[in-house]
Amino acid sequence: MPIRAAGLAGLVVALAVTLAAAGRAGATTPFDYITFDGIDYVRWPEDPGRALTREDLALEFATIECSFGEDLRGCPYGMDASAAYLPAGTRIYAVRGHATSFRLAAVSQDRVYLYQAWRNARAKTGGDLWAIAGKVRAIDVQRGEPAAGAPRAARSITAPADVEALVQMVVRAPMRRPRAQAFGDTRYWLTFWLTDGTALERPYYPDGGELLGGVTVPPEFRGLLERYLRD
């Protein structure tokens, strides 16, 4: 499976560049994405959650029709049923227990890869983008982004009331067009640990109150995170 490894920081920068170039023909995107029905899904190269197995697969959802890595000019970013590096013909499946608007899985070379939504123009709230209500058991937070291969320095939020409060702020948050973030902007890295052992990771930009993808959380979200970061 020709997926190129890159650091998380590099991927976040690539996503920001893509946002700045959105709508421009031929925009290049080095991050690992797939697109279906107007929803962009992304896969981080270093996912802390458990790996998916075939037992996690539900019904077959679609098939990759074109690959940016195979045909740069004929498979531009944003084309339906396209992928960055998955080859054409790769089968895509729903993930058991999750909405297809949130998660899809690809099977390639006998491995299962998890892709999670990061942009959906039809989403009105954070819950439309990430259907995580009632599925989060803990949340890790750290300042900055984790370095590739280095130990993480995150604080774990496990108190049920605080986890629920943060999740509710996310799923109820209004959506806005994602903004391109400068490399030096303040950011926290969040890991939502789901009850099935998988995880959802996204950066949070506290100055703008935005989680990557355009999820606009209230100031109380930052306040609760910083309470743990100060402890």
N, CA and C atoms as a LAMMPS dump frame, in Angstrom:
ITEM: TIMESTEP
0
ITEM: NUMBER OF ATOMS
693
ITEM: BOX BOUNDS ff ff ff
-5.0000000000000000e+02 5.0000000000000000e+02
-5.0000000000000000e+02 5.0000000000000000e+02
-5.0000000000000000e+02 5.0000000000000000e+02
ITEM: ATOMS id mol type element x y z
1 1 1 N 0.851 -1.199 0
2 1 2 C 0 0 0
3 1 3 C 0.885 1.247 0
4 2 1 N 0.896 2.051 -1.065
5 2 2 C 1.848 3.141 -1.189
6 2 3 C 1.443 4.383 -0.433
7 3 1 N 1.377 4.279 0.907
8 3 2 C 1.061 5.455 1.715
9 3 3 C 2.346 5.998 2.299
10 4 1 N 2.631 7.241 2.032
11 4 2 C 3.888 7.825 2.469
12 4 3 C 3.763 8.322 3.901
13 5 1 N 4.749 8.004 4.719
14 5 2 C 4.739 8.441 6.118
15 5 3 C 5.203 9.883 6.208
16 6 1 N 4.549 10.653 7.065
17 6 2 C 4.943 12.031 7.341
18 6 3 C 4.596 12.316 8.778
19 7 1 N 5.279 13.279 9.377
20 7 2 C 4.978 13.621 10.752
21 7 3 C 3.6 14.234 10.872
22 8 1 N 3.028 14.172 12.08
23 8 2 C 1.715 14.769 12.298
24 8 3 C 1.747 16.255 12.009
25 9 1 N 2.814 16.917 12.441
26 9 2 C 2.908 18.358 12.189
27 9 3 C 2.887 18.644 10.695
28 10 1 N 3.605 17.813 9.92
29 10 2 C 3.619 18.006 8.482
30 10 3 C 2.253 17.806 7.866
31 11 1 N 1.508 16.838 8.367
32 11 2 C 0.172 16.605 7.841
33 11 3 C -0.762 17.754 8.154
34 12 1 N -0.664 18.289 9.373
35 12 2 C -1.529 19.409 9.732
36 12 3 C -1.221 20.612 8.867
37 13 1 N 0.058 20.858 8.604
38 13 2 C 0.425 21.954 7.71
39 13 3 C -0.126 21.696 6.315
40 14 1 N -0.03 20.451 5.854
41 14 2 C -0.561 20.12 4.531
42 14 3 C -2.052 20.357 4.458
43 15 1 N -2.773 20.013 5.519
44 15 2 C -4.209 20.258 5.546
45 15 3 C -4.493 21.751 5.472
46 16 1 N -3.709 22.545 6.186
47 16 2 C -3.905 23.99 6.16
48 16 3 C -3.647 24.549 4.769
49 17 1 N -2.609 24.043 4.109
50 17 2 C -2.31 24.485 2.753
51 17 3 C -3.449 24.124 1.812
52 18 1 N -3.997 22.934 2.003
53 18 2 C -5.123 22.515 1.179
54 18 3 C -6.305 23.449 1.345
55 19 1 N -6.575 23.836 2.595
56 19 2 C -7.684 24.752 2.84
57 19 3 C -7.453 26.069 2.131
58 20 1 N -6.228 26.551 2.183
59 20 2 C -5.93 27.82 1.524
60 20 3 C -6.099 27.702 0.016
61 21 1 N -5.873 26.486 -0.502
62 21 2 C -5.954 26.272 -1.944
63 21 3 C -7.286 25.703 -2.392
64 22 1 N -8.215 25.531 -1.462
65 22 2 C -9.486 24.886 -1.795
66 22 3 C -10.17 25.609 -2.945
67 23 1 N -10.665 24.834 -3.869
68 23 2 C -11.349 25.413 -5.01
69 23 3 C -10.417 25.742 -6.16
70 24 1 N -9.107 25.647 -5.94
71 24 2 C -8.165 25.942 -7.008
72 24 3 C -7.843 24.66 -7.76
73 25 1 N -7.987 24.655 -9.036
74 25 2 C -7.753 23.451 -9.826
75 25 3 C -6.32 22.986 -9.661
76 26 1 N -6.176 21.67 -9.487
77 26 2 C -4.853 21.087 -9.456
78 26 3 C -4.133 21.239 -8.139
79 27 1 N -4.798 21.627 -7.06
80 27 2 C -4.124 21.761 -5.774
81 27 3 C -3.537 20.416 -5.374
82 28 1 N -2.281 20.401 -4.948
83 28 2 C -1.637 19.149 -4.584
84 28 3 C -1.736 18.923 -3.094
85 29 1 N -1.884 17.675 -2.686
86 29 2 C -2.096 17.343 -1.284
87 29 3 C -1.289 16.105 -0.916
88 30 1 N -0.218 16.242 -0.151
89 30 2 C 0.613 15.091 0.192
90 30 3 C 0.07 14.244 1.33
91 31 1 N -1.003 14.664 1.98
92 31 2 C -1.519 13.872 3.092
93 31 3 C -2.405 12.742 2.579
94 32 1 N -2.667 11.783 3.44
95 32 2 C -3.377 10.555 3.068
96 32 3 C -4.883 10.751 3.253
97 33 1 N -5.588 10.94 2.152
98 33 2 C -7.021 11.226 2.222
99 33 3 C -7.792 10.332 1.272
100 34 1 N -9.096 10.248 1.504
101 34 2 C -10.052 9.717 0.535
102 34 3 C -11.251 10.659 0.538
103 35 1 N -11.988 10.697 -0.554
104 35 2 C -13.15 11.581 -0.679
105 35 3 C -14.332 10.806 -1.233
106 36 1 N -15.46 10.905 -0.524
107 36 2 C -16.709 10.299 -0.99
108 36 3 C -17.876 11.21 -0.645
109 37 1 N -18.769 11.393 -1.607
110 37 2 C -20.002 12.149 -1.384
111 37 3 C -19.734 13.529 -0.784
112 38 1 N -18.649 14.151 -1.193
113 38 2 C -18.338 15.49 -0.724
114 38 3 C -17.717 15.554 0.655
115 39 1 N -17.383 14.415 1.234
116 39 2 C -16.744 14.379 2.554
117 39 3 C -15.299 13.944 2.376
118 40 1 N -14.383 14.693 2.968
119 40 2 C -12.97 14.335 2.957
120 40 3 C -12.633 13.612 4.252
121 41 1 N -11.964 12.486 4.125
122 41 2 C -11.526 11.686 5.269
123 41 3 C -9.998 11.636 5.24
124 42 1 N -9.384 11.603 6.421
125 42 2 C -7.928 11.596 6.484
126 42 3 C -7.452 10.508 7.433
127 43 1 N -6.261 10.011 7.167
128 43 2 C -5.631 9.023 8.042
129 43 3 C -4.287 9.548 8.501
130 44 1 N -4.093 9.608 9.824
131 44 2 C -2.791 9.987 10.356
132 44 3 C -1.827 8.808 10.21
133 45 1 N -0.531 9.051 9.984
134 45 2 C 0.416 7.938 9.873
135 45 3 C 0.685 7.261 11.205
136 46 1 N 0.464 7.991 12.314
137 46 2 C 0.692 7.42 13.64
138 46 3 C -0.602 7.547 14.444
139 47 1 N -1.376 6.495 14.466
140 47 2 C -2.647 6.499 15.162
141 47 3 C -2.489 5.72 16.462
142 48 1 N -2.767 6.351 17.618
143 48 2 C -2.545 5.662 18.889
144 48 3 C -3.589 4.607 19.221
145 49 1 N -4.707 4.635 18.548
146 49 2 C -5.754 3.665 18.827
147 49 3 C -5.405 2.288 18.287
148 50 1 N -6.181 1.31 18.65
149 50 2 C -5.929 -0.043 18.156
150 50 3 C -6.175 -0.105 16.657
151 51 1 N -5.482 -1.017 16.027
152 51 2 C -5.674 -1.205 14.596
153 51 3 C -7.011 -1.896 14.33
154 52 1 N -7.635 -1.528 13.229
155 52 2 C -8.864 -2.199 12.833
156 52 3 C -8.556 -3.591 12.291
157 53 1 N -9.518 -4.483 12.44
158 53 2 C -9.435 -5.815 11.854
159 53 3 C -10.645 -6.016 10.953
160 54 1 N -10.69 -7.127 10.268
161 54 2 C -11.83 -7.399 9.393
162 54 3 C -13.128 -7.541 10.184
163 55 1 N -13.01 -7.851 11.458
164 55 2 C -14.216 -7.947 12.287
165 55 3 C -14.862 -6.585 12.508
166 56 1 N -14.101 -5.515 12.291
167 56 2 C -14.64 -4.161 12.434
168 56 3 C -15.386 -3.698 11.191
169 57 1 N -15.285 -4.451 10.109
170 57 2 C -15.881 -4.021 8.853
171 57 3 C -17.36 -4.362 8.796
172 58 1 N -18.127 -3.422 8.305
173 58 2 C -19.552 -3.658 8.042
174 58 3 C -19.71 -3.84 6.528
175 59 1 N -20.776 -3.306 5.966
176 59 2 C -21.037 -3.5 4.538
177 59 3 C -20.028 -2.762 3.672
178 60 1 N -19.795 -3.305 2.481
179 60 2 C -18.947 -2.597 1.528
180 60 3 C -19.638 -1.299 1.136
181 61 1 N -18.876 -0.22 1.148
182 61 2 C -19.443 1.116 0.949
183 61 3 C -19.217 1.629 -0.474
184 62 1 N -18.007 1.451 -0.974
185 62 2 C -17.675 2.004 -2.291
186 62 3 C -16.325 1.433 -2.727
187 63 1 N -15.869 1.905 -3.883
188 63 2 C -14.563 1.511 -4.416
189 63 3 C -13.821 2.756 -4.874
190 64 1 N -12.519 2.799 -4.591
191 64 2 C -11.71 3.914 -5.067
192 64 3 C -11.653 3.864 -6.595
193 65 1 N -11.976 4.986 -7.227
194 65 2 C -11.994 5.022 -8.686
195 65 3 C -10.745 5.657 -9.275
196 66 1 N -10.103 6.552 -8.529
197 66 2 C -8.864 7.131 -9.041
198 66 3 C -7.946 7.481 -7.884
199 67 1 N -6.653 7.427 -8.16
200 67 2 C -5.639 7.673 -7.138
201 67 3 C -4.74 8.822 -7.555
202 68 1 N -4.617 9.805 -6.683
203 68 2 C -3.733 10.945 -6.942
204 68 3 C -2.304 10.454 -7.154
205 69 1 N -1.904 9.443 -6.364
206 69 2 C -0.549 8.927 -6.488
207 69 3 C -0.291 8.22 -7.8
208 70 1 N -1.331 7.701 -8.428
209 70 2 C -1.186 6.994 -9.701
210 70 3 C -1.377 7.911 -10.907
211 71 1 N -2.21 8.922 -10.742
212 71 2 C -2.552 9.795 -11.877
213 71 3 C -2.765 11.208 -11.358
214 72 1 N -1.692 11.938 -11.16
215 72 2 C -1.744 13.261 -10.542
216 72 3 C -2.697 14.194 -11.286
217 73 1 N -2.593 14.248 -12.592
218 73 2 C -3.41 15.196 -13.357
219 73 3 C -4.836 14.713 -13.535
220 74 1 N -5.019 13.399 -13.612
221 74 2 C -6.36 12.875 -13.866
222 74 3 C -7.163 12.603 -12.615
223 75 1 N -6.565 12.831 -11.44
224 75 2 C -7.274 12.567 -10.182
225 75 3 C -7.024 13.714 -9.211
226 76 1 N -7.564 14.895 -9.501
227 76 2 C -7.308 16.051 -8.633
228 76 3 C -7.977 15.906 -7.279
229 77 1 N -7.44 16.615 -6.314
230 77 2 C -8.022 16.609 -4.981
231 77 3 C -9.48 17.073 -5.046
232 78 1 N -10.354 16.387 -4.309
233 78 2 C -11.758 16.757 -4.259
234 78 3 C -12.653 15.934 -5.16
235 79 1 N -12.068 15.158 -6.071
236 79 2 C -12.887 14.319 -6.957
237 79 3 C -13.545 13.212 -6.14
238 80 1 N -14.794 12.935 -6.442
239 80 2 C -15.505 11.886 -5.715
240 80 3 C -14.871 10.522 -5.989
241 81 1 N -14.828 9.683 -4.958
242 81 2 C -14.268 8.334 -5.021
243 81 3 C -12.774 8.355 -5.332
244 82 1 N -12.102 9.42 -4.887
245 82 2 C -10.665 9.535 -5.12
246 82 3 C -9.888 9.283 -3.836
247 83 1 N -8.592 9.041 -3.999
248 83 2 C -7.704 8.809 -2.865
249 83 3 C -6.353 9.439 -3.15
250 84 1 N -5.602 9.673 -2.098
251 84 2 C -4.254 10.188 -2.272
252 84 3 C -3.313 9.076 -2.722
253 85 1 N -3.29 7.972 -1.991
254 85 2 C -2.32 6.916 -2.241
255 85 3 C -2.931 5.528 -2.424
256 86 1 N -4.146 5.309 -1.965
257 86 2 C -4.775 4.013 -2.197
258 86 3 C -4.94 3.804 -3.702
259 87 1 N -4.605 2.644 -4.209
260 87 2 C -4.748 2.429 -5.651
261 87 3 C -6.205 2.314 -6.075
262 88 1 N -6.464 2.669 -7.304
263 88 2 C -7.807 2.496 -7.863
264 88 3 C -8.216 1.038 -7.738
265 89 1 N -9.484 0.824 -7.404
266 89 2 C -9.989 -0.519 -7.207
267 89 3 C -10.023 -0.956 -5.754
268 90 1 N -9.407 -0.171 -4.85
269 90 2 C -9.42 -0.506 -3.427
270 90 3 C -10.846 -0.453 -2.897
271 91 1 N -11.229 -1.467 -2.153
272 91 2 C -12.577 -1.513 -1.596
273 91 3 C -12.639 -0.757 -0.27
274 92 1 N -13.724 -0.003 -0.119
275 92 2 C -13.95 0.809 1.065
276 92 3 C -15.183 0.279 1.791
277 93 1 N -15.09 0.195 3.119
278 93 2 C -16.157 -0.39 3.923
279 93 3 C -16.64 0.576 5.002
280 94 1 N -17.887 0.401 5.396
281 94 2 C -18.375 1.053 6.615
282 94 3 C -17.678 0.402 7.8
283 95 1 N -17.56 1.153 8.892
284 95 2 C -16.954 0.641 10.117
285 95 3 C -18.078 0.307 11.089
286 96 1 N -18.068 -0.898 11.577
287 96 2 C -19.139 -1.366 12.454
288 96 3 C -19.31 -0.426 13.657
289 97 1 N -20.571 0.007 13.865
290 97 2 C -20.88 0.86 15.002
291 97 3 C -20.682 2.344 14.776
292 98 1 N -20.285 2.741 13.552
293 98 2 C -20.01 4.156 13.283
294 98 3 C -20.681 4.598 11.985
295 99 1 N -21.086 5.854 11.947
296 99 2 C -21.696 6.416 10.749
297 99 3 C -20.659 6.518 9.637
298 100 1 N -21.077 6.274 8.4
299 100 2 C -20.151 6.387 7.277
300 100 3 C -19.743 7.833 7.014
301 101 1 N -20.525 8.784 7.506
302 101 2 C -20.129 10.189 7.376
303 101 3 C -18.981 10.543 8.311
304 102 1 N -18.692 9.659 9.261
305 102 2 C -17.614 9.869 10.229
306 102 3 C -16.404 9 9.935
307 103 1 N -16.634 7.722 9.657
308 103 2 C -15.534 6.786 9.488
309 103 3 C -15.758 5.845 8.303
310 104 1 N -14.653 5.576 7.612
311 104 2 C -14.624 4.546 6.586
312 104 3 C -13.337 3.743 6.756
313 105 1 N -13.339 2.538 6.229
314 105 2 C -12.152 1.69 6.311
315 105 3 C -11.788 1.191 4.92
316 106 1 N -10.49 1.14 4.668
317 106 2 C -9.981 0.618 3.401
318 106 3 C -9.235 -0.68 3.662
319 107 1 N -9.377 -1.632 2.757
320 107 2 C -8.641 -2.891 2.851
321 107 3 C -7.657 -2.934 1.695
322 108 1 N -6.378 -3.012 2.039
323 108 2 C -5.339 -3.046 1.013
324 108 3 C -4.193 -3.919 1.5
325 109 1 N -3.774 -4.839 0.671
326 109 2 C -2.67 -5.746 0.978
327 109 3 C -2.881 -6.426 2.339
328 110 1 N -4.106 -6.907 2.541
329 110 2 C -4.471 -7.661 3.748
330 110 3 C -4.399 -6.84 5.031
331 111 1 N -4.399 -5.53 4.927
332 111 2 C -4.454 -4.663 6.099
333 111 3 C -5.69 -3.773 6.016
334 112 1 N -6.169 -3.368 7.186
335 112 2 C -7.347 -2.506 7.267
336 112 3 C -6.909 -1.138 7.769
337 113 1 N -7.27 -0.097 7.061
338 113 2 C -6.855 1.264 7.389
339 113 3 C -8.079 2.119 7.705
340 114 1 N -7.98 2.872 8.78
341 114 2 C -9.08 3.719 9.239
342 114 3 C -8.931 5.138 8.72
343 115 1 N -9.997 5.641 8.099
344 115 2 C -10.062 7.035 7.641
345 115 3 C -11.208 7.722 8.376
346 116 1 N -10.943 8.944 8.862
347 116 2 C -11.939 9.652 9.652
348 116 3 C -12.191 11.045 9.068
349 117 1 N -13.437 11.474 9.112
350 117 2 C -13.827 12.733 8.478
351 117 3 C -13.049 13.916 9.047
352 118 1 N -12.638 14.792 8.164
353 118 2 C -12.045 16.051 8.632
354 118 3 C -12.705 17.26 7.977
355 119 1 N -13.436 17.048 6.895
356 119 2 C -14.162 18.18 6.294
357 119 3 C -15.425 17.675 5.623
358 120 1 N -16.535 18.339 5.927
359 120 2 C -17.833 17.972 5.365
360 120 3 C -18.654 19.245 5.247
361 121 1 N -18.835 19.726 4.032
362 121 2 C -19.533 20.995 3.81
363 121 3 C -20.99 20.943 4.243
364 122 1 N -21.562 19.74 4.345
365 122 2 C -22.962 19.619 4.75
366 122 3 C -23.136 19.572 6.269
367 123 1 N -22.071 19.393 7.001
368 123 2 C -22.17 19.291 8.461
369 123 3 C -22.575 20.637 9.06
370 124 1 N -23.552 20.613 9.943
371 124 2 C -24.005 21.824 10.625
372 124 3 C -23.44 21.934 12.04
373 125 1 N -23.148 20.796 12.642
374 125 2 C -22.584 20.767 13.993
375 125 3 C -21.408 19.802 14.024
376 126 1 N -20.636 19.876 15.11
377 126 2 C -19.521 18.963 15.261
378 126 3 C -19.948 17.51 15.27
379 127 1 N -21.141 17.245 15.799
380 127 2 C -21.649 15.881 15.815
381 127 3 C -21.96 15.342 14.433
382 128 1 N -22.248 16.233 13.48
383 128 2 C -22.453 15.794 12.1
384 128 3 C -21.133 15.343 11.477
385 129 1 N -20.04 15.968 11.914
386 129 2 C -18.721 15.626 11.373
387 129 3 C -18.144 14.405 12.08
388 130 1 N -18.203 14.421 13.41
389 130 2 C -17.666 13.326 14.227
390 130 3 C -18.78 12.806 15.125
391 131 1 N -19.333 11.675 14.8
392 131 2 C -20.433 11.097 15.577
393 131 3 C -19.861 10.343 16.779
394 132 1 N -19.455 11.112 17.808
395 132 2 C -18.767 10.516 18.958
396 132 3 C -19.575 10.589 20.244
397 133 1 N -20.771 11.13 20.21
398 133 2 C -21.583 11.235 21.433
399 133 3 C -21.81 9.853 22.026
400 134 1 N -21.526 9.727 23.325
401 134 2 C -21.717 8.463 24.021
402 134 3 C -20.67 7.412 23.718
403 135 1 N -19.603 7.767 22.989
404 135 2 C -18.601 6.784 22.582
405 135 3 C -17.19 7.103 23.084
406 136 1 N -17.039 8.149 23.902
407 136 2 C -15.709 8.565 24.352
408 136 3 C -15.524 8.208 25.819
409 137 1 N -14.435 7.509 26.13
410 137 2 C -14.173 7.114 27.518
411 137 3 C -13.118 7.992 28.185
412 138 1 N -12.268 8.653 27.393
413 138 2 C -11.215 9.507 27.941
414 138 3 C -10.726 10.444 26.84
415 139 1 N -10.084 11.544 27.259
416 139 2 C -9.523 12.504 26.312
417 139 3 C -8.132 12.889 26.795
418 140 1 N -7.149 12.796 25.919
419 140 2 C -5.799 13.26 26.227
420 140 3 C -5.597 14.633 25.597
421 141 1 N -4.852 15.495 26.289
422 141 2 C -4.558 16.826 25.759
423 141 3 C -3.101 17.159 26.045
424 142 1 N -2.449 17.76 25.074
425 142 2 C -1.098 18.266 25.287
426 142 3 C -0.914 19.537 24.472
427 143 1 N 0.014 20.371 24.933
428 143 2 C 0.329 21.593 24.184
429 143 3 C 1.202 21.221 22.993
430 144 1 N 0.918 21.826 21.852
431 144 2 C 1.668 21.507 20.653
432 144 3 C 1.272 20.164 20.089
433 145 1 N 2.027 19.72 19.095
434 145 2 C 1.741 18.451 18.435
435 145 3 C 2.784 17.413 18.828
436 146 1 N 2.383 16.154 18.929
437 146 2 C 3.346 15.111 19.279
438 146 3 C 4.386 14.935 18.186
439 147 1 N 5.638 14.781 18.601
440 147 2 C 6.71 14.547 17.637
441 147 3 C 6.708 13.082 17.22
442 148 1 N 6.983 12.841 15.973
443 148 2 C 6.977 11.472 15.453
444 148 3 C 7.959 10.602 16.221
445 149 1 N 7.465 9.485 16.748
446 149 2 C 8.318 8.533 17.43
447 149 3 C 8.723 8.898 18.837
448 150 1 N 8.328 10.068 19.32
449 150 2 C 8.724 10.515 20.656
450 150 3 C 7.62 10.227 21.669
451 151 1 N 7.977 10.014 22.942
452 151 2 C 6.948 9.8 23.969
453 151 3 C 6.031 11.015 24.061
454 152 1 N 4.789 10.775 24.329
455 152 2 C 3.824 11.87 24.427
456 152 3 C 3.776 12.415 25.85
457 153 1 N 3.523 13.713 25.938
458 153 2 C 3.463 14.371 27.242
459 153 3 C 2.052 14.883 27.488
460 154 1 N 1.079 14.026 27.255
461 154 2 C -0.321 14.439 27.359
462 154 3 C -0.856 14.251 28.768
463 155 1 N -1.85 15.054 29.119
464 155 2 C -2.623 14.882 30.341
465 155 3 C -3.916 14.163 29.991
466 156 1 N -4.286 13.189 30.798
467 156 2 C -5.48 12.401 30.519
468 156 3 C -6.674 12.931 31.3
469 157 1 N -7.775 13.103 30.605
470 157 2 C -9.04 13.514 31.224
471 157 3 C -9.923 12.269 31.253
472 158 1 N -10.169 11.766 32.443
473 158 2 C -10.947 10.527 32.579
474 158 3 C -12.197 10.705 33.423
475 159 1 N -12.317 11.836 34.146
476 159 2 C -13.517 12.064 34.956
477 159 3 C -14.739 12.082 34.036
478 160 1 N -15.703 11.188 34.245
479 160 2 C -16.843 11.093 33.322
480 160 3 C -17.549 12.412 33.068
481 161 1 N -17.708 13.24 34.104
482 161 2 C -18.425 14.507 33.917
483 161 3 C -17.656 15.443 32.991
484 162 1 N -16.329 15.478 33.123
485 162 2 C -15.527 16.361 32.282
486 162 3 C -15.437 15.835 30.851
487 163 1 N -15.298 14.524 30.708
488 163 2 C -15.29 13.938 29.365
489 163 3 C -16.606 14.238 28.658
490 164 1 N -17.7 14.032 29.354
491 164 2 C -19.01 14.283 28.757
492 164 3 C -19.185 15.754 28.404
493 165 1 N -18.724 16.642 29.281
494 165 2 C -18.852 18.08 29.015
495 165 3 C -18.096 18.47 27.748
496 166 1 N -16.867 17.975 27.604
497 166 2 C -16.07 18.301 26.426
498 166 3 C -16.694 17.725 25.163
499 167 1 N -17.141 16.478 25.235
500 167 2 C -17.754 15.85 24.062
501 167 3 C -19.016 16.595 23.649
502 168 1 N -19.826 16.985 24.62
503 168 2 C -21.056 17.706 24.29
504 168 3 C -20.753 19.056 23.653
505 169 1 N -19.696 19.722 24.111
506 169 2 C -19.317 20.987 23.484
507 169 3 C -18.888 20.767 22.041
508 170 1 N -18.258 19.645 21.77
509 170 2 C -17.83 19.335 20.408
510 170 3 C -19.033 19.003 19.52
511 171 1 N -19.881 18.098 19.965
512 171 2 C -20.966 17.644 19.086
513 171 3 C -22.033 18.72 18.878
514 172 1 N -22.132 19.663 19.814
515 172 2 C -23.106 20.751 19.666
516 172 3 C -22.516 21.979 18.987
517 173 1 N -21.213 21.982 18.774
518 173 2 C -20.543 23.162 18.224
519 173 3 C -20.984 23.447 16.799
520 174 1 N -21.217 24.705 16.475
521 174 2 C -21.536 25.048 15.081
522 174 3 C -20.309 24.879 14.193
523 175 1 N -20.562 24.625 12.93
524 175 2 C -19.497 24.479 11.951
525 175 3 C -19.29 25.786 11.193
526 176 1 N -18.066 26.014 10.8
527 176 2 C -17.768 27.12 9.892
528 176 3 C -16.74 26.632 8.882
529 177 1 N -16.554 27.382 7.848
530 177 2 C -15.554 27.009 6.85
531 177 3 C -14.198 26.929 7.537
532 178 1 N -13.51 25.798 7.425
533 178 2 C -12.209 25.672 8.093
534 178 3 C -11.234 26.757 7.656
535 179 1 N -10.472 27.231 8.62
536 179 2 C -9.497 28.276 8.339
537 179 3 C -8.101 27.684 8.219
538 180 1 N -7.302 28.235 7.308
539 180 2 C -5.902 27.838 7.23
540 180 3 C -5.186 28.376 8.46
541 181 1 N -4.456 27.516 9.154
542 181 2 C -3.755 27.906 10.374
543 181 3 C -2.276 28.073 10.074
544 182 1 N -1.693 29.152 10.595
545 182 2 C -0.264 29.385 10.424
546 182 3 C 0.525 28.367 11.239
547 183 1 N 1.732 28.044 10.785
548 183 2 C 2.544 27.027 11.443
549 183 3 C 2.787 27.368 12.915
550 184 1 N 2.961 28.631 13.225
551 184 2 C 3.285 29.022 14.591
552 184 3 C 2.097 29.288 15.491
553 185 1 N 0.881 29.085 15.004
554 185 2 C -0.3 29.34 15.83
555 185 3 C -0.331 28.4 17.03
556 186 1 N -0.795 28.919 18.167
557 186 2 C -0.952 28.088 19.353
558 186 3 C -1.907 26.944 19.058
559 187 1 N -1.548 25.745 19.486
560 187 2 C -2.419 24.602 19.261
561 187 3 C -2.24 23.588 20.372
562 188 1 N -3.317 22.878 20.648
563 188 2 C -3.287 21.739 21.55
564 188 3 C -3.596 20.498 20.71
565 189 1 N -3.053 19.375 21.142
566 189 2 C -3.34 18.13 20.437
567 189 3 C -4.273 17.297 21.303
568 190 1 N -5.435 16.928 20.732
569 190 2 C -6.444 16.181 21.472
570 190 3 C -6.569 14.764 20.918
571 191 1 N -6.658 13.81 21.828
572 191 2 C -6.916 12.421 21.473
573 191 3 C -8.18 11.983 22.183
574 192 1 N -9.217 11.711 21.422
575 192 2 C -10.471 11.196 21.967
576 192 3 C -10.395 9.667 21.913
577 193 1 N -10.342 9.046 23.094
578 193 2 C -10.286 7.588 23.177
579 193 3 C -11.708 7.04 23.179
580 194 1 N -12.028 6.275 22.156
581 194 2 C -13.378 5.738 22.036
582 194 3 C -13.505 4.412 22.78
583 195 1 N -14.73 4.053 23.097
584 195 2 C -14.986 2.862 23.905
585 195 3 C -14.609 1.573 23.19
586 196 1 N -14.458 1.618 21.865
587 196 2 C -14.078 0.407 21.135
588 196 3 C -12.567 0.25 21.011
589 197 1 N -11.804 1.131 21.674
590 197 2 C -10.355 1.03 21.653
591 197 3 C -9.685 1.835 20.56
592 198 1 N -10.456 2.406 19.651
593 198 2 C -9.893 3.256 18.608
594 198 3 C -9.824 4.699 19.125
595 199 1 N -9.265 5.573 18.318
596 199 2 C -9.087 6.955 18.755
597 199 3 C -9.337 7.923 17.601
598 200 1 N -9.691 9.138 17.968
599 200 2 C -9.821 10.253 17.022
600 200 3 C -8.884 11.347 17.503
601 201 1 N -7.944 11.756 16.67
602 201 2 C -7.002 12.814 17.04
603 201 3 C -7.202 14.032 16.147
604 202 1 N -7.251 15.203 16.781
605 202 2 C -7.364 16.448 16.038
606 202 3 C -6.677 17.577 16.811
607 203 1 N -6.05 18.515 16.098
608 203 2 C -5.518 19.692 16.77
609 203 3 C -6.632 20.691 17.077
610 204 1 N -6.42 21.424 18.162
611 204 2 C -7.359 22.466 18.595
612 204 3 C -6.584 23.773 18.644
613 205 1 N -7.141 24.809 18.023
614 205 2 C -6.506 26.126 17.97
615 205 3 C -7.25 27.052 18.923
616 206 1 N -6.756 27.215 20.143
617 206 2 C -7.527 27.926 21.165
618 206 3 C -7.779 29.396 20.855
619 207 1 N -6.86 30.045 20.14
620 207 2 C -7.062 31.477 19.873
621 207 3 C -8.293 31.713 19.003
622 208 1 N -8.579 30.778 18.106
623 208 2 C -9.763 30.911 17.264
624 208 3 C -10.91 30.033 17.704
625 209 1 N -10.668 29.213 18.736
626 209 2 C -11.715 28.328 19.233
627 209 3 C -12.14 27.263 18.253
628 210 1 N -11.192 26.77 17.435
629 210 2 C -11.553 25.833 16.369
630 210 3 C -10.776 24.535 16.467
631 211 1 N -11.503 23.436 16.325
632 211 2 C -10.89 22.132 16.1
633 211 3 C -10.76 21.937 14.599
634 212 1 N -9.664 21.312 14.164
635 212 2 C -9.422 21.13 12.74
636 212 3 C -10.634 20.538 12.052
637 213 1 N -11.079 21.211 11.017
638 213 2 C -12.274 20.782 10.296
639 213 3 C -13.393 21.802 10.377
640 214 1 N -13.198 22.858 11.197
641 214 2 C -14.197 23.917 11.3
642 214 3 C -15.154 23.783 12.456
643 215 1 N -14.85 22.908 13.441
644 215 2 C -15.699 22.748 14.621
645 215 3 C -15.372 23.886 15.602
646 216 1 N -16.341 24.756 15.838
647 216 2 C -16.111 25.974 16.616
648 216 3 C -16.674 25.818 18.026
649 217 1 N -15.789 25.515 18.965
650 217 2 C -16.215 25.244 20.34
651 217 3 C -16.203 26.529 21.166
652 218 1 N -16.986 26.586 22.259
653 218 2 C -17.056 27.793 23.095
654 218 3 C -15.804 27.959 23.962
655 219 1 N -15.617 29.152 24.555
656 219 2 C -14.449 29.401 25.409
657 219 3 C -14.339 28.428 26.579
658 220 1 N -15.469 27.909 27.054
659 220 2 C -15.435 26.957 28.174
660 220 3 C -14.64 25.697 27.828
661 221 1 N -14.569 25.372 26.565
662 221 2 C -13.805 24.203 26.127
663 221 3 C -12.328 24.398 26.465
664 222 1 N -11.804 25.565 26.111
665 222 2 C -10.403 25.857 26.418
666 222 3 C -10.171 25.905 27.925
667 223 1 N -11.11 26.503 28.628
668 223 2 C -10.96 26.612 30.071
669 223 3 C -10.859 25.257 30.749
670 224 1 N -11.656 24.299 30.315
671 224 2 C -11.625 22.977 30.921
672 224 3 C -10.315 22.256 30.566
673 225 1 N -9.856 22.382 29.341
674 225 2 C -8.597 21.771 28.977
675 225 3 C -7.442 22.356 29.783
676 226 1 N -7.419 23.666 29.934
677 226 2 C -6.305 24.299 30.631
678 226 3 C -6.312 23.998 32.121
679 227 1 N -7.452 23.657 32.649
680 227 2 C -7.483 23.23 34.049
681 227 3 C -6.649 21.97 34.25
682 228 1 N -6.712 21.078 33.276
683 228 2 C -5.915 19.85 33.361
684 228 3 C -4.459 20.108 33.04
685 229 1 N -4.207 20.997 32.113
686 229 2 C -2.827 21.3 31.755
687 229 3 C -2.073 22.01 32.866
688 230 1 N -2.807 22.71 33.723
689 230 2 C -2.168 23.397 34.855
690 230 3 C -1.894 22.453 36.017
691 231 1 N -2.693 21.4 36.151
692 231 2 C -2.546 20.482 37.299
693 231 3 C -1.213 19.745 37.266
